[in-house]
Amino acid sequence: MKAIFVTGGKQYYVQEGDTIYVEKLNAEEGSTIDFDTVLAVGEKTGTPYVKGAKVSCEVAKHGKNKKILVFKYRPKKKYRKTQGHRQPYTKLVVKKIVG
């Protein structure tokens, strides 16, 4: 069974057994999280959410993505600024879809 759910302002299309990376969540590694903001399950679509549907995921780990460089400059003004950023993430394994 496949489902679409919302977390961190983004939508994720998953099925049981999938591994996804989402915005960092406040949960311990090894714990289970239930998402009830499910937009679609199988052939059912919600208005806006499907009632009684949920996606259960296990938290595999927390980490940070690779560093990206943000470089700003203004031509002919001698202004240059370099900044690095690493986005934190949570790795989830989808265990069960109820709907």
N, C-alpha and C positions, 0 to 999 in steps of 0.2 A: 504494500500500500504506500502511496506517495502523498505528501502533504506540503503545504506552503504555510510558513509561520513567520511572525515578525519578532525581531529582537534588535535592540540597538539602532532602531530607525531604519533597518534594512529587512528585506524579505528573503527567505531561504527556502529553496525547493529541495526536499529531502525524501529519502525512503529509509526503511530500517537497515541499520548497519553502516550508514554513511558517516564519514568523518568531516566535520566542518569547522571553520575558524570564524569566530564571532568577536564583536567588541568585548572587552574585558568585563566579566561578571564577578560579583562578590559571592563566591562559593568556594568551598574547600575541594581540593583534588580528590577524586574518588566518590564525591557525592552525586546525587541525582537531582536534576532540575526539571520541572514540568512547565511547559509553555502552553498557555491557554488562549493566546492570541493567534488562533489558527484561521487562515483565510480560506483554505480549501483542503478537503480530504477526499482522495479518490476522485469521484465524479461530483461530489457535493461542494457547492460554493456557499459562502456565508454572506450575510448582509449586515455589517461587514465581516463578522466572525461566525464560525460554525459553532452552534451551541453544543456543549458537552464534549467537544473535541479537545484533545491535548496531545502534545509531543513530549515524550520523556527522553531526556538525554543524560549521559554520564559525563562528568567533567574529567577529561583525560589529563590536561595540564594547562598551566598559564605560561606566558612568555612574551617576548617582544619580537616584532618583525625586523627585517634588515633595515639599516640606517639609510634614510634618504637625505639628500642635501638640498636645502632651499637656498637659492642664490638670488639676491636682489641687487639691482644696480640701476643707476640713472645715467644715461649717456651724457657726456660732456660736463658732468657735475662732480666728478671724483667721489661718487658715492657707491660703495660696494659693501654688501653684508652677506656673510655665509652663516647658515644655521643648519644644524642636524636635527633629525627627528626619528624616533623609534616608536611605532604604534603598539601599545599592549594588546594582547589577544587572549582568548580562551579557546582551547581545542575541545570540541564536543563530539561524542559518539552517540548517534541516535539509536536508542534501544527499543522503543515501542511507540507506535502511533495508534491512538484510540480515537474513533470517530464514527 
